[in-house]
Amino acid sequence: MNTMSDLMHVRATITKKLNIMVRKVEGVTSFVLTGKDEHTPDEIYFVVGTNDPSAIHKILQDLSFLIREFLKPTDTSKSESDNRTIAKYVFDNGLKAQITLCTEDHLPQCEWWVPYLDKNGAVLGFYSNANRKPSDPTTEKPVDDDEFSDDFEDDFDDLPASEEKTPVQMPVTAAEPEPVSAPAPVPVPEDKEERSDKELWNYFYGKVNVAKHAISGGSVIYACETIGELRTLLIKLICEKNGITENYLHSIDLISESHRSALLKTYPAKPESAPMIAALAAELSIFEDLMKKNSR
C-alpha cells in the first residue's frame, strides 16, 4: 500500500515529466496544473491549450503516445464536454490524472493554478493572479532533481517516427466538438516605425514568461534560447536609440560602456536556474529602462 509520501512523490514526478512531454508536442501553446480545494492528492488535473482548434486531435494522439510509452498508465478514457476534450489516465499506484485539451480562448475555471507553459500569455490573461500558486500546493515536497533522470529528455530521441506511432485508443463517450475559433497571437512588426510601444511591452513580457516557465520546468536549452532572443531584441533597441539602424551585432560593442556592462549581465554564468533567472532579470531591467526613456 502506497504511503502519502510515496503518492506525493509520484504526483510531483508525473507533473515534471508531463511538463517535458508537452513541449515535445507540436501545437501546444500552454500547459497548466489546476485544482480545487476538495481535490485529494491522488487526483491531478492539467490543462493543455492550443491556439489552433484543428490541432487538438493530433495533440491528443501525440501526448497519449508519450504518456503510454513513459508513464505506463493502467487505464485510459476520453470524453467530450463543453467543447473540450478530457483525457483520463489511471496509474498502478492509484493516482488518477485528467488532462483537459482545449483552445486558449476556452480554458476551464479552477480555484488555483500553476503555470508551466504560456507561449501566448493566454493563461496569465485568463486566470486570476490571486489564485496563482508558485508550485503544486498539494505536494509537500518537490521532486529532488538528483532523483529525476537527467536523461529523460534524451529518451525521446529513441521514439519511432511519427508515422509509426500507434496512439492509445480511448473510448469516446460523446460526439466530437465543433472547432472553436481562437485569436491569433499579436504579431510584432519588424520596422521601428510600425512597432508600437504596447506591442513591444506585450512581446517582451510574453517572452519573459516563456523563459521563466521553461526554467521552472527544467527546459534549460529552451530557456537559454529564449533569453538569447530577448538579448538580440535589446541589442537592436539600444542600437536604434544610438542612431544605428543596421549591422547591430557588429556595432553593439561600440556603444557606451554602461550599456555594454548591462548587456554582459544578460549572459547566464551557467545553464542553471539561478544564473538564468539573474540574466532574465537583467534583460527586464534594461528593457524597462529603455522604454521609460522612450516615453519621456
Secondary structure, DSSP 8 states (H G I E B T S, - for coil): ---HHHHHHHHHHHHHHHHHHHTTSTT--EEEEEE-TT--TTEEEEEEEES-GGGHHHHHHHHHHHHHHHT--SEEEEEEETTEEEEEEE-TTS-EEEEEEEETTS----SEEEEEEETTSHHHHHS-GGGB-SS-TT-SS---TTTS-TTTGGGGGGS--GGG-------B-S---------------SSGGG--HHHHHHHHHHHHHHHHHHHHTT-HHHHHHHHHHHHHHHHHHHHHHTT--S-HHHHGGGS-HHHHHHHHTTS-SSSSHHHHHHHHHHHHHHHHHHHHHHH-
